[in-house]
């Protein structure tokens, strides 16, 4: 029998896969407020993590650990380097949430461009004449800059093309040909083009190199009417700089944020007070369809990891483990 600890609430479809497999002793911790007994990690052969943070100290005594399965694609809440040093694979769910996140990104864009929230409020308050404010704008013909053209960025580009947007892509890991196949144009110096960009959408992992990549200097170079979108990771945007820009020079612009530097955002986060910001609770990937797919794949990754049959394409740290990318 193998011990598997599940951290975070899992869609029933994934739990069914694990229960049906047999040979597994499951310990479920769906409520983030409930402390996880240290032995449930130290005795685990597999860890399936949806929410919460796993530290290097947490896994130090987990001598039987064979697989860490991430219910998602980001691994900034997992000590990947420490796991890699011990030869333990970290599995992700791959592109199963790409459509949901891309749709959320486009939804935030349209909400900001069409000013859905203030128009809705105007109707509720009886301010019918707000229709003559001409606050809304079209996205057709506008320039979209994507920072990153991975699975999600590619899906965003596909949808932006349907709106007749001009798409620029900064992704140093992709060729011009690959970017061109997505209907976009590859750029090398994205900061030099900020003055021509109407919408900036971020699709990057969080690292020391990308933390606060959208800072005061970047925002100062953008159009006053520009829209910034982030459904990737909190920490990619300097939130203080964003507030200063959107409450000042970029007041006619806006932002759509699904993620925050601190989650949930603190009640005194000034971004929560701005009318030109659309917010969601890190829920872009959390549709019924996506939640089911992520649950199923993360559960199957636990089983495959325990049986030594992981799909290499779903191993986040495969390079560190000496496997082919």
N, C-alpha and C positions, 0 to 999 in steps of 0.2 A: 504493500500500500504506500502511496505517495501523498505527502501533505501539501496541500495547496491553500494559500491564504489569499483571499480576495479583499482588496481595499477599495471601497467605494461601491455605490449601488450599481448593480449590473442588470441589464435588460434580461428578462426571463429566458429569452432564446439562448443566451450564452450559458446561463446556469443549467438549462436543460441539457445542453451538450456535455457539460462537465459531469452532471449527475448520471446521465445515461451511459457515459463511458465506463464507469465502474473502476475500481482499483484506486480511487482517489478519496482522501479524507479532506473535506472542504471546510474551511473556516471563513465565514463571511462577516465583513464589517462594513455594512452599508451606511451606517450613521457616522458621519465624520466627527461627531461630538463624542463618540465612544472611543476611549483609549484602546489601542491594540496591545494586548499582552506581549511582552518581548519574545516569549517562547514561540508565539505564533509566526514570528519571522525567523528566529534562530533555528527552528525545527522544520522550516518549510523547504520542500524540494522545488516548489514553484510559487512565484508571487505574481498575481494579476492586479495591476494598479490602475484604477481610473482616476481617483482623486487623492489628494494628500501628497506629502513629500517623503521620499525614502532617502535617508542619509547614509553616508559611508559607515558611520558608527552603528546604524541599524543592522547592516548586513555583516558586520565584522564577525559575529558569532554564527552566521548562517552557513555552516560548513557543508551542509547537504544540498545547498542551492544549485539548481541546474538551469533554471530559466526565469527571466523576468519578462512578463508580457505586459506591454503598455496598451491601455485602452485608449488609443489615440495615435498621433504621429509625432508629437513633441515629447522630448525626454529631458527637459530642463528640471524636472522634479525627481530625477533619478540619478544616482552617482555612477554614471556610465563609465567613467575612467576606472573607478575602483572595480566595477564588475568586469570590465575588459581585462584588467590586470589579472583577474582570477579565471579568465577564460569562459565567463558566463555570458551567453548571448542575451541581448535586449531586443525583444521582438515588438514591432509596431503593426498597425492594422492596414498600412498601405493606403490606397486611394479611395477607400470606401466612404470617406466623409467629404471628398472633394466637391461633389455636386452640391451638397447642403451648404458648405461654407461659401462656395462661389455664388450660390443663389442669395445667401445672406449679404454678401458683399454688394451685389447688384441692387438688392433691396434697399440697403443703406444709401447707395448712390442715388437711386431714384427718389427716395424719401427726402434727401437733402436737396436735390436739384428741383424737385417739384414742391418743396417746402410743405410736405404733407402735415407735419405736426402743427405749425402755425396756422395753416389754412383750416385744419380740423378745429382748432381752438377758436378761430374767428367765427365759424359757423355756430359752434356751441354757445358763443357769447353774443350772438346776434349781430356780429360785425360783417354784414354781407358785402359792404363796400371794400373789404379787404381784397376782393377779387381784382380790384383796379390797382393794387400795389405793384403788380408785375414783378413780384418777388421770385416767381418760379422761372426756371430756365430749361432749355432743351439740352439733352445730352448728345443728340445727333450732331456730328461734325466736330465735337469737342475732342481734345487730346487727353488720352489716358496713359499714364506712366505706371507700369508694373515693376515693382522691385522684386524680382524673382519670378521664374516661369516654371515652377514645379507642377505638381498635379493640380493644385488649386488654382494657381495663376493661369494655367492653360485653360481651365474651365471658365475662369473669369474672362479671359480673352475671347473665347468662343461666344460668350453671351454679349460682350461689348461689341463684337463685330456685327451682331444682329441689330444693334442700336446705331450702326453707322459711325462708330467712334474711330478715331485714328489712334492706334495702339503702339506705344514705345515700350521696349523691354530692356531692363538692365539685369543681366544674369551672366557673369563672367564664365560660367561653366558650360554655357551653350553656344553653339556656332550660329552664325548668321542664317545658315540654311535651316537649322532647327527652329529658330525663332520665326523665320519667314513662313514656315509651314503652319505656324499658329496664326498667321495673318497679321503679324506684327513686325516692327523694325527694331533690330538690335542696336543699342546705344552703349557707348563705353564710358562717357563722362556724363552721368545723369544729372549731376548737380549743375552743370553748365546749361542744362535745358529747362531748369525749373521755371524760368520766366515764361515759357511757352506752354506749360502744362496746366490743364484745367482740373484734372483728377489724379491724385497720387494714391495708389493702392499697394499696401505692403504685404509681401508673401515670403517672409524670411524666417529662419529659425532665430532664436535668441541666443546670442553668444557675447563674449567680451567685445568682439569686433562689430557687432550690430546693435549693442545696447545704446539707446538714445541716438540711433542713426538719424532720426528726424529730430533735429535740435533747433535752437533759435536761429542759427545761420541758414539752415535749410528753409525754414518757414519764412524768413525775411526775404529770401530769393523767389518765393512763389507769388503768383497772382493774388491780389486781394480777394478775388472771388473763388479761389481754388478750394477744392474739397479733398480732405485727407481721410483715407479709409484704412482701418486696421482690424482685421479678423484673424490675425496670425498669433502674435504673442504680446502680452504686456511687457513693457520695458523697451520696446523698439522706439517709442516716442517719448521725448522729454515732456511730461504732462504739464509742468509749470510753464514751459515755453509755448506749448500749444494753447494753454489758457490765455496767456498774454497776447498771443497772435489773434486768437478768435474773439477776444474781447476788445481788441484794438484794431490794428491795420487790416486784419482778415475778417472783420465783422460781417462782411457781405459773403464770405465763404462759409466753410463749416467742416464738420468731421463726423464720421460714422465709426463708432468704437464698440467692438464686441469684447475687447480684452483691456486689462488695466495693469499698471505696475504693481499695485496691491489689490488682491482680489479676496472678497468683494471690495469695491472702492470704499474708502472711509467716507462717512457722511459729510465731512467738511471738504471733500475733494471739490475744488472750485469748478471743475468741468461739469459737474452735475447741475450747476446753476445756469448754464448757458442755453439759450433757446436755439442756437445754431449747431447743436450737437445731438445726434441720435445715438442712443445707447442700448446695449443688450447685455445680458449677464453671462458672457462667455458661452453663449448658447448656439453659435452659428452651426456647429456640427450636430446639435441635439434635436434633430427631427426624429420622428418615430422610425423612419426607414434607416437613417444613418445610425441611430442608437442600436437598432437590431443588428445591423451589419458589423458595427464595431464590437459589439458584445460577442457575436458569433466568431469573428476572426480572432479576437483576443483569447477566447476560450480554446479555439482550435490550435492557436500558437502555444498555449500551455501544454496541451497534449503532445503536439509535435516536438516541443522542446524536451519534454521528459522522455520521448522515444527517439531522440536524436534525428528527427526528420523535418527540421524547420526549413521553410522556403527561404533560400538565401536572400531573395529580394525583400524579405520582411525583417531581416536582421539589421537593426539600426547601427550596431557597432561592428559590422562585418569586416571592415578594413582593419580595425584595431585587433580583431581576432585572427588576422592573417588570411582572411577569405577574399575571394575575388569580388570586386564591386559590381 
